[in-house]
Amino acid sequence: MAAEIELKLELSPEAVKELLASEFLGEPEDVLSQHSTYFDTADHQLFKAGFTLRIRRTGEALMQTVKATGSSASLFARSEWETPLTANTPQLDHSSPLQTEFGPDLDVAPQFDVQVDRRVWNPSENGSQIEVVVDQGTVISGERRTPICEVELELKDGDHQNLFVLARRIEAVAPVRFGVQSKAGRGYQLIGPQQFMFKAEPIDLDRNMNTVRSFQTIAQSCFRQFRLNEDVLLCRRNAEALHQSRVALRRLRSAFSLYKPLLADAEAERLKDELRWLAGTLGDARNLDVLLVKAKDDDMHDRLKSARNAAYDDVVDALQSSRARSLMLDFNEWLHCGEYLDRPEIADDRNGTAVDFACQALDRMRKKLKKHGRALAQVDDEQRHEARKDAKKLRYAAEFFGSLFPDKRGVRRHKRFISAMGDLQDHLGALNDLATGPSVLKKHGLEDHPAASSVISHADKQDLIDAAQTALDDVVDAKRFWR
């Protein structure tokens, strides 16, 4: 496989103790105490541009490391530059690209520190040599702290599949979750405003990228959005974190549908079903959140809040279940090692350009929305809901593929297209709330409550349908940014 894989597994402090106390890993081959200081400009120019700069002390040795991440990494032949130092002061010269990228007057200062105790093993798994690192420590910024408890698995030689074999063996000893935050990412999150939800991040696709790599990049972005919000949701039961978790799962399922010609294998279908199960559990809670904010009657509010709390209990139980943890392992293993990567009959589709695939997919989805949304006033709620799903898939696809059309005309048209799609989704969403509200109340035995009508939209349905039709026509008439 062309792309290198390094697995990061997050554990609770209790799970780390379980793992280290077990005989699974045995005695570590090395134990290190590391202290890293991360540097940046006052307005975080480096991080915003996709770079990190740190100086790490291990024993008496000092090592400066510059990393390029995200879209920045694709600009260079390598993505990491190391320089031995004799003092805890950054060396900003031609040993890294920072001076070239930001000029000779780059002024950096310490931003946060990372203190970890690192244990290292080098086991063999089915003949593959894998480095296992367990890091326990703290990210520090003034009086603010955030803990680190994670395992990193890096393949040194052999088959990538064995990384996941080893990850499953670790999960059998102590429960783990896939990590999507680097230590630098944790630090910048610590020094910034506290976030209670994470929206989808921009996806950087290269015009020279092949189709299968574009799918992996999109799927990884969706998974990252889910995991960031899942952590908040488990800690705080925040309604917006739940909403964004659900959005992330919908985006991921849309990516599966979008790339269906490449993903016609049994495991892909099973994963889609499992993602649908998890999204459905979150959806029940989200429906109650929508009604709860409208409830002004005290008794209705209390009863909806009680139902909402029970729904969130179900969400937490689902997320903490072995089924959900297995789903995350299964998905990541399939994404990096699945059958779809090697099936000879789809080699041409797999290796085609992402640009060609995007143009064909966007044309196909636009045509589908145009067909299903031709006469919203003449169809029932269920068919309007199908048009709403078509609109969401087209919106997600437009967001996925926007970076493939970076010329001025493409950027201008993309901005207008996304704006038109947003208006359409708002109107179709209002129609959906009008249609689903009564069924949510019925499910929780509240359809006959005296205040039931107060939490259902009072907007005129025909006006909503007319507005949705106008917005849909605007989308269909909008100039295609991909052509």
N, C-alpha and C positions, 0 to 999 in steps of 0.2 A: 504494500500500500504506500502511496506517495507521501501522504500527510503523517507526520509524527503525532502520536497520542500520548499525553501525560494525564493520568487520572488523578483528580483531587477529591478526596472523600472527607466530609465533615463529620465529626463525632461530638457527642456531648462529653463533658468532663468525666461523667460516670462511665461512658462507653470506652473512653481512652484507658481508664483504669482497668476495665474488664479486659481489654485487648492486651495491655502490657502485663497484666497478672496471669494471663493464660499462657500455655506453653506453645501457642501457635507460632509466634515469631522467635521465641527463645531469647537469648542474651544478644543485645545489639553489638554489631561489629565496631561501632564508633558512637561516641556521645559527645556532642559539641554544644557550647554555649555561644550564641550569636547575638550581636547587637547591631542593628541596621538603622541608619539615619537617612531619611528621604529628603531630597532637596528639590526646590522649585522656585519660580519667581513669585512675587507677592500675589499676582493674579493667576497663578497656576498655568502659565503658558505651556509648559512642557506637557503636563497631563492632558490639557485640552487638545494638544496637537498629537497625542498618542505616544508620548515618551515618559519614561520614569528614570530618575537618577538617584542612586543610593550609594552609600559607603557602608560596607559591612565589616565589622571586626569579629574575627574568629581567633580566639587566643590572642596572640600578639600581631597577627597578620591583618592588614587592611586591604580591602579590594573594592574599587569603584566599579559599579555595573550600570551601564546605560541600556535600557530595553526599548525597542520600538514595538508597539502593539497596535491592534486594529488595522486600519487602512495604512498607517505609517509603515508597518512591517513590510508591506508589499513593495515599498519603494527601494528596498535595499537587498543586497545579496544575502545578508545575514540580519538577524534581528536583535543581537546582543553583543555588547562590546565591554570587555573587562580590562581594567588597568590596575596593577598593583600600586599602592600608595604608601607614603611614609608618614602622612599626617591626615587628620580628619577634615581635609579641605578639598572640595571638588577640583579636579583637573579638567579644565574646559579648553581643550586643544583639539588637534586633528586625530586624536586617538578614538574619537567618537564623532557622530555627525552633528552634535549639538551646536558647535560653533558655526558650521556651514548653514544649518537650518535657521538659527536664531541670531546670528551675528556675533561679532567679537565682544560686544558690550553686555552680554547676557549676565544678569545679576540674580544669583540664586541664594537662598537661605534655607536652613532646616525647617521642615514642615511637621514631621512627626517621627517617632521612633518605633521600631519593632524589636522586642526582646523575646527570643525563643530558646528553649532547650530542644535540641535536635538529636534524635536517635536514628541510626542508619543500619539497615540490613541489606544483604544482596543475595536473596534466595534464587533458586532455580525452580521454574514452574513448567513442567512438561518440556524440559530442555531449553526453555527461554530464560535468559538472565534479566532479572528485574531488580531495580533499586527501589527499596521501600524506605520512606522517610516518615517518621512521626514527629510532628512539631507541636509543642505546647508552649504557649507564651501569651504575650499581651501587645496590643498596639497602643501607643501612648501619645497623647497630645495634651500637654498641661495637666489639668486635673481629670481629663476624660480618658477612659479606658475601654477597650473592647477585647475579649479573650480570643485566642486562637487555639483550636484543637482540631488537627487535620492530619490525614495520611496522604502522601503523594506516592504514586506508583509510576515509575519511568522505565520503559523498555530499553535495555542496553543492547540486547541481541536476541533475535528470535521472532516469534509470531505475536502480533498485536492481540490476537484472541486470548492469549494467556494472561494479559493484563486483567481482562474481565473474569477469567477463571479465578485468579488470585483475589480480585475484588469481592467475588461471591464468597470465597472462603473466609475473608475478613468479616463480611456482613453476617456470616453464620455465627461468628464469635461475638460481635458487638454491632448494634444497628448503626448504619451509616446513611448519609445523604450526599448526593453529588454536590461538590463545591463549584461555584461559578465566580467566586470573588478571589482575586489575587490579594496578597498582603498589602500591596500598594493601593488597590481598590478599597480595601477596608480602611486604610489610613485616610485616604481622601474623603471617604464617607464620614469618618469620625470627625474631621475638622470642618466639614460643611454643615449646613442646616440638616437637622434630623429628618429623614425621609420615612413616610408611613405608607408609601406605595411607589411602584416603579412602572412608568409607561414604557412602551416599546422603544428601544434605541434604534437610531438610524442603521440600516444595513448597507454595508459597503461591498458591492459586487463589482468585480473587474470585467471589463468588456472582453478580455481574453480568456476568461474563466469558462470551463466547460459546464455542461448542464448539471451533471451529478454533483460537482463541487458547489454550484450555486444552491442546490437543494440542501446540502449539508450546512452551508453557511447560514441559510435562512432557518433551518430547523434548530441549529445551535442557538441562534438569537432568540427564538421563541422559548426554548427551554430555559435559557438564562433569565428571561423576563419572568417566567413562571417561578423559578427557584428563588429569585430575589423577593418576590411578593409572598411566596409560601413562608419564608422565614418570618416576615412581618406578621402574617396572618396567624401563625402558630403562637407568636408571642403576645399579640395585641387584639386579635379578632377584629381587625380594622375592616370596615365595609369597603373602602376603596382598594385595599390590598386584595380583598376577596374578588372584587370586580376585575382588577387587573390580572389576577391569577387566572380567572375565567377567560379573559380576553386572550391571554397568552396561549391557553389550551385551544381556543377557537382558531387562533392564527396558525398554530401548529397543525391542527386538523385540516385547515384550509390548504396548508402547504402539501399535506398528503394528497388531497384531492387534485390540487394543481399539477402535481408531478405523477399522477396516477399511471401514465404510460410507462414510467420507469420502475414503479413500485408494485408490480403485479405478482407479489409472492405472499404466501400464507402468513408469514410473520408480520408483514406490513398490515394485513387485514386485521390480525389479532390485536396489534398495537393500537390501531384506530378504534377498535371496539373498547379497549381498556381506557383510552383517552376520553372516549364518549362517556363511559361510566363515571370517571372522575369529574369531568365537566358538568355532568348532570347533577352530581352531589353538590357542587358549588352553585349550580343554577337555582336549586331549591332555596338556598339561603339568600341568593341575590334577589329573587322575586319578592321575598319578605322584606328585604331592605328597601326596595322600591316603594312598597305600600306603607312601610312604617313611617317614612318621612312625610307622608300625606295625612297621617292619622292625627286629628286634632281632638277627637273624643277620647277622654281619659281611659275608659274601659276598653275601647277598641285598641288604643295604643298599648295598653298593658297586655292584652291578649296577643296582639301581633308581636310584641317584644318577647313574650314567653315562647311563642312559636319560633321566633327568630333565634333565640338562645338555644333551643333544642336543635334547630337546623345547623347552627354553628358547631354544636357538639358533634353532630354527624359529620360535618366537614373535617373537624380536627381528628375524629376517630379514623376517617378515611385516609387522611394524609399521613397519619402515624401508623397505618396498618402495614402488615408485611406485603399485602397486595400492591399498595402504592409504591413501597420501596422497591419491590421486584419490578414493577413497571418502569421505574426510572433506570434501573440497571439494564433491563431488557432493551429499552429504547436506545440507550447510549451504545450498548454493544451492537445492536442491529445497525444503528446509524453509521458506525465506523467499520463494522466487519460483516454487514449483512449480505445476503445472497444477491441483492440488487446491484452490488458493486462489480459482480463478476459474470453475470448471466450473459452468454455470448449473443443471444438473439436480440438483445437491446443495446449492444455495444455502440452502434451508430448513434442512437438517441442519447445514450449516456455521454458520449464524447463530443456531441454537437456543441455549438456555442450557446452560452447562456442568453445572449442577445436574441438569436433566432428563436430559441425556445420561448423567451418572454414575449416576443411579438406575436407568436402563434397563440400562446396561452391567453394573453390579454384580448386578442381579437375574438377568441372562442368564448370567453367569459362575458365580454361586452355583448356579443350576439345573443347569448343565453338570457342576459338580463333584459335586453330589448324585447325578446320573444315573450318572456314571462310577465313583463311589466307593460305590455302594450295597452291594456285596458283594465286598470286597477278597480275602476268603479263597477265593472261588470263581472267580477269574480268574487269568491267568498274569502273569509278571513284566512283560511288555510292556504289558499293560493297566493294571497298577498304576503303571507309569511314566507312562502317559497321565494317570492321576489325579493323579500328582505334578506334572505340567506344568500341569494345570488349577488345582491348589492354588497353585502359584507365581504364575500369572497373576492369580488372585483376590487373593492377598496384595499383589502389586504394585499392582493397581487400587485396593485399599483404602488403600494408602499414597499413591498419586497423588491420590485424591479426598478424603482425610480433612479437609482445610482447608475444604471446601465445606459442612461440617456442624459449625459452631463452637459451637452451643448446648451447654449443660451435658450434656443427655442424649446428644447426638451424640458429644461428646468422651468421655464415660464409656463408651458402647457401643463406640466406635471402639477405645479402649484394650483392652477385653476381647476384641474381635474379633481384633485384631492378635496378642494373647497366645495365643488359641486357634489362630490360623493358624501361629504359631511352633511350638507343640507338634506340630501336624500335620506341618509340614515337617521337623522333627527326625526323627520316626518314619519318614516316607516316604523321607527321605534315607538313614537307616540301612538300609532295605530296598534302596534303589538301590545303595548300596555293596556290599551282599551279592550283588546280582545282577551288577554290572559288574566287580567285582574280578577274577574269573577271566578275563574277556575281555581285561582290561588286561595281565595276566600273560602270556596267550597271545600277544598282539600283540608282546610284547617277548621272546618265547622263554623265559619263566620259569615256564610252567605246570607243568613237571615238576621244578622245583627242590625239593630236600628241605625247604626252609623255606617253600614256597609257601603252605601252609595257615596259617602264622603271621601273614600279612599280610591274610588274609581275615577278616571279622567272624565271631566265634564265637557271636554272639547267636542265640538260638533263633528261627528264621524265623517259626514260628507265633505266638510271643509278640509279635514285632514287628508282624506283620499284625494281631493282635488290638488292640494298642496304637494302631496307625495307624487302625483302624476306629473305635475309641472317640474318638480325637482328631477324626476327620473328622465323626463324628456331632455332636460338641460344636460344631464350626464351623457345621454346618447348623442346629443348634438355637439358636445364639447370636442374640441380638436384633440386627436389622439397624440399623446406625448411620445408614443413609441413608433410613430410612423412619420 
